[in-house]
Amino acid sequence: MSTDERYLRTALRLQRWRDLAAHLTAYLPMNVVFVIAWALNGGGYFWPAWPILGWGVGLSFQHFHVVMRGFITDAEVRRAMEVGRMVMACVRAPRSLAVGLRR
């Protein structure tokens, strides 16, 4: 593995961890707000469990993506680039036809 590849893989992993940290930074305070709102409204049925649970499931999927998935391979990058080229070709074709029709 070249130095450039190692650098890019490390940068990607760091970005994934930063994304997870950003979502946790939103998750924790918002759930505290939910619990405070529940308590200020007299308690009763603990409805904050539902957003805590739902959002927590999403965070667990992201954690799996950050920690458990392997590195992105060169073949995956090349395949994604090829798909991107095909998508852009499809997006551009109708546009060029529309420009031709306006004349």
N, C-alpha and C positions, 0 to 999 in steps of 0.2 A: 504494500500500500504506500502510495507516494505521500509526501509531506502535505501537498495541496489537498488530497483526499482526506487525510487525517484531520486537517484544519477544518474543512467543510463539515465533516461528520461531527466534530466537536462543537462547532458553531451551531449546527442544527440541534444537537442535544441540549445545549445551553438555552437555545430559543424555546424548546419544548418545556424546559423547567421554568423559564420565565413566564411562559403562558399559563402554566399550572399555578404558579405563585400568584399571578394576577387574578385568576379565577377564585383562588382561595381567599384572596384579599377582599373580593366582593362577597363571597359566600358567607364568611364568618360575621361581618358586621350586619349584613342584611338579615341573617337569621336571628341575631340578637334583637334587631328592630321588630321582627315578627313576634318574638317571645314577649318583648316589652308591650307591644300593642295588644297581645292576648291578655297579659296581666292587667293592663290598664282598663280593659273592657270587662273586668270581673272574672277572668279565668274561665271556668267551665270546660267544655270540650277542647282538648289541646289540638287545635287546628294547625298550629305551626309545624306539627310533625310532617304534614304532607309536603309543603315546600322544602323543608329540610331533607326529607327522604328523596324527593324527586331530584332536587339539585345535587344531592349527595351521590345519587346513582350516576348522573352525568359526570361529576368529578371523578368517580371511580373509573369510568371508561377512559377519561383523559389520563388518569394516573397509569392505567394499563398501557395506553399509547406511549406515554413518556418513558416508563420504566421497563415494561415487559417486551415491547416490540424491538426487533433488531435494527441495525443500521439500514439505511436505504442503500440499495445496491446500484451499481452503474447501469445495469439492465433496466431497473425500474425507472431511473431518471430518463434514459433514452426512450423508453416506451411512453412515458408521460410527455416528453417533448414531441414525439411523433403524433400522439393524440392531440396535443395542443396545435400542431401545424394543421392537422386535418380539420379541427374545429374552426380555426381561424379562416381556413379556405372556404368552409361552408358559410361562415358569417359574412365574409367579404363578397362572395359571389352574388347574393341577392342585392347587395348594395350597388355593385357595379351595373347590374341589370336595371335597377331603379333609376340610376343616373342616366343610363342610356335611353330610358323611356321618357324622361323629362325633356329631352332635347327636341 
